[in-house]
Structures are given as C-alpha cells and as structure tokens.
Amino acid sequence: RLADQHAGFATTDEDALITDARVDIVVVGSPNAHHARQIIKACSAGKRVVLAEKPLAVNREELTAIQAAARESGTRIIMGAMHSFDHAFLQALPTWRGLGERPTSIEVSSCIDANEDQVDCATQLLVPAPSAAASAPAGPPPEISTITMGILGLATHDIPLVREFLPTAPTLIAGRRSWPRGYALQGVAEGCSVSYIGLFPVKWTPPQWSMRVVTPSSVLTIEFQMSYVLVSSCTVRLTVNGVTTEWHTPEASYVSEWRQLLAEAHGAEALYSLDRIGDDLAYALSLVEQLPSVLLER
C-alpha cells in the first residue's frame, strides 16, 4: 500500500530487491541480525551506496566481512547515525578543536519513548498487521542483552560524535541496567570520565537527548531534536571563559544524512570513511564486550 502511494515497487524477497538492476541505493533497515548479510549482498550486487541503519554489524567478524565486501565492490557505506551528519554539530566542531584542549568529562544522556510512540508523534504511517509473538532465543543473560541493545541501538547514534572529542574507547568501571528499560555505563579513557545513559520510560515522557563535553576552560553542550521529527538541527552551545557561542540551523540531521547519501551516490567524497565507520562500531563493540566483567545489580 505504501509503495502504491509513491509509484514504488514492493517485495518480500530481499534478493529480488537487491539484485534489481534499477536499484542504485540500498537502505538496510531490517532487524540487527540481518544487517551484515544484506549489506554484503548489496555490495556483491555492485550497488553505489548502502545506507545501513545502526548497528552496521553485531560482532567484529561481521564488520570485517562488510569492509572486505565494500572494498572489493567499491560500494559506499553510510552508517545511519543521524547526529553525526548534523550541520550545527559539524559547524561547531572546528571552533572547539581550535581551543586545543582535552576533555575531562563527556556525558551522553537520552530519555526517549519507544520508537513507535515517536513515529506516531511525527507522522502518519500505514499500520502494520500484528505479528505473532516469537519465543525469546537463547543467548546472554537478560541484563546484558538489554544493555547490548541499548549500546548498539541508541548509544551508537552518538559514538561518532564522542570520538571527535575522545577517540579511545573507555575502560568501563560499571554498567547497570536501568529499570524497567535502559542502561547506565561509566568508564574512563585517557584520564577523561565517560558516561552513557539511556532511559526508555513506560509512560510518555517529554524526550530529552543531550551531550556534554567539559574541558578545564570550556563546556560544550548539545541538545538533540526528538527522533523522527524534521524540525531543525540540534542546538550546540560552547561556553569559553564565560562567553557562549551557539550554533543552530534549519535543516534536520535526517535530511542532512540523506543529502550526503545522494551526494556520495554521485561520487562526492565520503564524510565518514569505511575505516572510520569501522572504528566507530569497534568502539561500541568494545563496550559490549566489557559488560560481563562490570555489570552491577540493578
């Protein structure tokens, strides 16, 4: 029905879609476990660009296979972490770099409702048919599984931003599942305190999504827009010795992300290289791999 509204073609066969010669760009928005297989298929089919929703992969073996496939085919890979394409953030970054200071504290905090609730607030979509409940597969303990999903599904959005200030993945001191759904991680890297907090409330709560970077003489704060709402960019404020500079643009980060995709499909230079995308994912996987040794009781 959605394809009919836009003169599109719909299929439930991923091979029919990916191998279709009319398709130049593949967007992988499937459940996480399918990402690597579908990305590699798109590369093998010689597609120009693959926009892969986060996470790019769920382990290091999948990451290595994706990078090999993309290098062999020349397919551009874009990781769908929309905040990393935000114009206000990209405009503010050179000013912060010009300070020449190292951060002493980085905090990323998000309190957001379930995706379906945010989508309903942002737009009107076709209501999908209810699906049968699947039995939970065997795997890690629920605490680790919940935090892993939070890292790969939410924290991943902002890891590319954090790595602009502190590239090194932190050594975790503690990890905790926040009740009923969420996570809190605390770590240290190069003498800098790093924390990631994600909360998913049961009842609707005004969304808050922010990032804060502190140095001896400055504080940089980023207030992100609610997911799925095409309102504007984030708002970045940099305060140095009591003087604050602010960046804000009319274009939402989702739009900026898709403009970059279109540009790269026409041969423009990549904003984030394949190596850089891989390093961002390796950072996230490092956090996941440390969970068993630092997990605290909730």
N, C-alpha and C positions, 0 to 999 in steps of 0.2 A: 504493500500500500504506500509506503514512503517512497519507494522507487518510482511508482506511478505518478506521484505528485511532482516529481522533478525530472521526468522523462529518463529515468535511470533503468538499470538492469539489476535484478536481484537474483541471487542463487544461494543455496545452502552448501554448495560444493566449492571448497576453498581452491581446489586445483583448477576448476573451470574459471574462477576469477583470476587467480594469479597467472595462469598461462595465457589468458586472453590477450591477443596482440594489441587490442585497443587500449589496454590499461598501461599507463606510463608510471603511475604512482600508486603504491600500495600502502594503506593505513592499517596497521595491526592494532586492533582494539579489543582483542579476544581476552579470555581469562589468562592469567600469567603463565600457566604451564604450557600454553600453546605458542607463546611469543617466538621463541627461538626457532621452532620448526617452520613457522610461517615466514619469518624474516629470511631464513636461509633459502626457502623455496622461492621467494621473491627475488633474491639475489641471483639464484641459479637461472631464473627466467629472464634475467637481464633488465630488470626494471630500473628506471632512472633514479628514483628516490623511494625509500621506505620510511614512513613516519611510524615509529614504534612507540606505543604508549608504554609508560613506565610500569614495571621494570623491563629493561631491554632483555634480560635473562634472569634466571633464578639461581644460577650457580656459575662457577668460573669455567667449567667445561663448555657450557652453552655459550658463554661470552667469547671464548677462544674460537669456537666453530663459527660464530656470526662474523667475527672480524676476518677470519680466513675467507669466508664466502664473499664478503663485501669487497675485500681487496682483489680477489680473483675476478669478480664481475665488474668492478668499478661503480657499483651501486652506492649512492649516497645514503647514509643512515642519519636520521634525525630522531633524537630521543625526546618524547613528548613531555618534558618538564617545562611547562609554560612560563614559569617565573624566570627561567634563565634567558628568555627572549624579551623580557620586559624592557621597553625603551627607557623608562625612568631609571631603572637599575643600571643599565648599560651606560647611560649618560653620567650617572653619579660616580661610577667606578674609577675613572681616571683621576677625579679630584681626590678621592680617598687615597689612591695609590701615590699621589703626589705628596702626601703627608710623610711617607716613608716610615711609618710606624708599624709595629707588630701588635696584633690584638692580644689582650689579656683575658677576654671573655667573649664567647659567642653563644647566643641563645636563639633557638628556633622554637616557637610555640604556636600550636594550632588547636583551636577548639571549633570543630565544624560538624555539622549534621551529616547524616548519611547522604550519599551521592544522589539517591532517588529524590530525597527531600529538596536538595538544592536544585536539581534539574526541574522539579515541579515549580519552584520559585522563579526560575529563569525563562522557561519556555513551555510550550505545549507540544508534547510528543505523542505519537501513537502508543497506546497502552499495549504492552506485550501480553501474550497469553500466559497464564500461570504455568510454571513448570513443576514437574514432580520433584519432591524433596529428595536429594541424594544423600546416601549414607556417608558419614564422615570417613575419609580414607585414613588408613594407619599412617602415623608419622610422629613428629616431635610432640612433646607434651603441650597441652593447650596454651600454657603461658608463653612458651617460646614461639609457637605458631602464631599467636595473636600479635606479639611484638614484631616478628618477622614480617607479617603482612603490613604492619604499620610502617616499618622501615622501607620496605620495597614499594609500598603503595602510596605513602604520604611523605615521609621524610625525604624520599628520593627527589621530590619536586625541588627541594631547596639545597640539596647537597652540592649541585653545581655552583650555587651562589656562595655557600660556606667555603668551598675550595678556592674561591677567588681571594679570600682573606687568609685561609689556612689550609694549604693543600693536603697536609698529612692527616690520615685517619686517626682519630683519638684512640688511646688505650682506655677502654671502658673501666670505670670504677664500680658502677652499679647500673642495673637495669631492672625495671619494675613494670609489671602490667598494671595499668590504672583501671579501676573498676567503674562501670561494667565493661567498657571497651576503650582501650587506649594504651599508651606506653609512656615511660619516662626513662631517658638514658642520660647518664652523666659520665664524662670522660675528660682526659687531659691529653693535649698534643703540643709539644714544643713549649711547655710552660703556660699554655692557654687552656682555660676551662671551657669545655664544650658541652652543651646540653640540648637535647631534643625532647620536646614534649608534644604529644598528640592526644587529644581527647575527642571522643565521639559520644555526645550526650544522648540519653534515651529520649528526652523530650526536646522539642525545638528550642534552640538557644541562639541568640544573636551571634553570628560567626565572628571569630577573631583569629587572625593569622598574621603573625609578625616575626621579625628577626631583629636582633640587636647585637651590634659589634662594638666592643669597648676597647679603647687604647688609653695610654696614660694621659693624652690630651684631647681625646675626641670620643664622641658617641655617635654611631650611625644606627638609625632605626628605619625599618621598612614595614609599612602597613600594606598588606596584600588585599586585593579585592576578593569578594566571595567567589568561590568556584562557579564556573559556567555563566557568570553574568558579564556581558560585554559592555562594561560601563567605561572604564578608563584604565590607565596603568596603575601600578602600585604608587604609593607615596613614599619617597625617600627623604629623610632629614639627616643632615650631617652637622653636628654641633662641634665647633673647634674653639676652645678658649672662650666659651660663652656666646659665640656668633653662630647662628644657624642658617644653613642654605638648604633649600627644598627643591626637589625635582618631581614633576608630575606631568604626564602627557595624556592626550585624549584617547590614545589607542590602547585597547585591552591587550594583555600579553598573549591571549589566544590568537588574536588577529595578527600580532607581530610574528608569532610562531608560524602561522600559515603563509604569511608573506615571505618568510625566509625559506620555507619549503618550496614555494613557487620559484623563487629566485634561484635556488640550487638546482631545481629541475631544468632551468635554462642555463646552467653552467656557472653560476656565481660561486664565489669562494665560500666554503663552509664556515659557519660561525663557530661550530664546535667540531673538531676533527674526530675521526674514528678513534684515534688513540685517546683523546681527551674524554670522549664518551665512555670508553672502556675503563679509564681511570676513575671516573665518577661512579660507575657501577661497582668497581672493585672496592671502593671506599664503603659503599653501602653493604656489600657482602662481608667486609671485614667486621662491621658492626654486628651483623647476624651471626657470624662465626664465633664472636666473643660471648654471646648470650649465655650459653650453658655455664660458663665459669663465673658470671657476675650476677645472675638472676637472683633477685631478692623476693621474699614472700610479699604478696600484695597486702 
